[in-house]
């Protein structure tokens, strides 16, 4: 009788171990999926930032070329003001 009880305990323990192992694997898979999703979104954010910076640089270059005469005049006025001190 005692070996039957020990056998059932052993089977229950093995079954419980399999359940724990499956739960552990599911948890690891969920963390892996979450990490992959966050990494993808992080890369997307970096790309969007790079595009935004590129557009701002182009706008700055265009503004400098269009307003160059006014900027030179302003710069000269500032230099003259400093030199007169």
Beta strands, then each sheet from edge to edge (+ up, - down):
end
